[in-house]
Amino acid sequence: MTRFIFAAALMSMTASAPIPQGVHVNDFADDVAFLKRYVDVIVLSDQRGSARVAVTAAWQGRVMTSTAGGAAGASFGWINRDLIASRTIQPHMNAFGGEDRFWMGPEGGQFSIFFAKGAKFELDDWQTPAPIDTLPFQTAGQSRSEARFTSRFALTNYSGVRFDVAVDRRVRVLEPDAAWAELRVAPAAGVSLVAYESDNRITNAGANPWKKETGLLSVWILGMFKPSPATTIVVPIRAGKDAELGAKVTSDYFGAVPPDRLAVRDDVIFFSGDGRFRSKIGIGPRRSKGLLGSYDAENRVLTIVRFSQPDGVTDYVNSLWKLQDDPYAGDAANSYNDGPPAPGAKPLGPFYELESSSPAAALAPGASLSHVHRTIHLTGPEAVLDAVARSVLGVALADIKSALKPATQPASPKKEGSVVRGTLKDWKSTPGIQGLERAFEYLAKADLAALPLGRTDIEGDDVYVMMSEGETKPPEQVKFEAHRRYIDIQLVVRGQEAIGVAPVTALTTVEPYDPARDIEFFAVPREAAALELRAGDFAVFAPADGHRPSLHLDGPHVSRKAVVKVSVAFRDRQRGGVPPA
């Protein structure tokens, strides 16, 4: 991702927003349901149906997201819900998101396809060509595991040279055996994975050859993933002297990267993927091994990206925003970490990216160039993932997790005033829940996806759970509320939402307390904090805690929630060691 995109984002999105404190993924079904409101979606899968990939022709045959766990599995791709739901076209480019998107280069320089002839290399003059931004590809065929997309269009570069381009893009899900073979690792028990590839073929569909002297094109694949404070990007590189192989890494695209966010060794680079600091790195073709990776230690997700990189080829298009001395001294691989483009500004995502490029395409009429980009996500026990990381990336998970300390340490459960929050999997170690153990024991063991909507008793009127499903709401439709006899444990089972929080003492009553419903409503104050809850997150609201649930978070979502009502009297008896009546 390049600097102008974020300048555009800064111009169009000026409201501040909190940066996520951890990676919290939607399930795959929720993301697919959201996408289907706006575009046609093709869902590909392996034979078992566990590995699934969502693709859309509307945005150039883009892989929007994938999962290793079927419909209810974690969704790995970053999706720009706000932009998609707005149904508006942005100037310069439209960052819809997605794990594998088709782009082309070069971006800057005398052979740029993003600047018209004679334009200034400035944001106002920069424009992503519509064929790789807003225009759809055609679906040329599909099966259970593969979809094929085609397009034909013309591009004119900064020097006034026209390119007639035909694109043939195939997205294919790999069966597990093929995925393990691609990793060159024996299949490991206890690991779930999804693996897919895009094969991107461009053809010179015109009458004239594409020549270095008048400019060349390249295939550029960008993958957007959800960040976390515990995500580290790993780029193995070829060791050797800079005089022979070039610099190990280019890292000054947006200014210097602090040392706790970038660690450069002789044979590997570590780079933060926390989505909190805008930065980018590039790897030249002499250093690149055609391999990128990342590890999210908070959710135990190991991601491997392999891409085709022909041996001995060093001409890669240069995308710097200026007339260039060497227009073929570009990168073979890149990684981008999103963050606010300026203090207090909203990030474009946040997300992080793993990117690959083809060599510059010097093609005779009718000739083609193909670039293959493969993505594999693995989840499972760390001991098993460690063996994969050592074999494929050449580093242990312990090295990955410690390389950038303290920048990428997992977030601990947080407390907003008296509001306790955490994740269900870690409820036993969350402070502030004494007396609520019975409720959490039930939540941890119950099949919450199958529990019927409405009330289910746990301890009669003392402890019961209310299951609900529904779309989140815009802020203007939701008041603050509080309870007097019951404590709320609000757990997001599927989807995501924001919950406003404020102490009752700071709120103004608009609907008096109703004893029968145990609820009082309050006006929305001028300033109030907000929690971001995603699948597996919970928040505990005591009677003193005003809360405003079910708010949009990154656009509308259909959220499934479990709200456990625990009477204050029951909690107090548990704290005092008195058995419940």
Buried (B, 14 or more C-beta within 10 A) or exposed (E): BBBBBBBBBBBBBEEEBEBBBBBBBBBBBBBBBBBEEBBEBBBBBBEEEBBBBBBBBBBBBBBBBBBBBBBBBBBBBBBBBBBBBEEEEBEBBBBBBBBBBBBBBBBBBBBBBBBBEEBEBEBEBBBBBEBBBBEBBEBBEBEEBBBBBBBBBEBBBBEEBEBBBBBBBBBBBBBBEBBBBBBEBEEBEEBBBBBBBBBBBBBBBBEEEBEEEBBBBBBBBBBBBBBBBBBBBBBBBBEBEEEEBBEBBBBEBBEEBEEBBBBBBEBBBBBBBBBBBBBBBBBBBBBBBBBBBBBBBBBBBBBBBBBBBEEEEBBBBBBBBEEBEEBBBBBBBBBBBBBBBEEEBBBBBBBBBBBBBBBBBBBEEEEBBBBBBBBBBBBBEBEBBBBBBBEBBBBEBEBBBBBBEEBBBBBBBBBBEBBBBBBBEEBEEBEBBEBBEBBBEBBEEBEBEEBEEEEBEBBEEBBBBBBBEBEBBEEEEBBBBBBEEBBBBBBBBBBBBBBBBBBBEEBEEEEEEEEEEBBBBBEBEEEBEBBBBBBBBBBBBBBEBBBBBBBBBBBBBBBBBBBBBBBBEBBEBBEEEEEEE
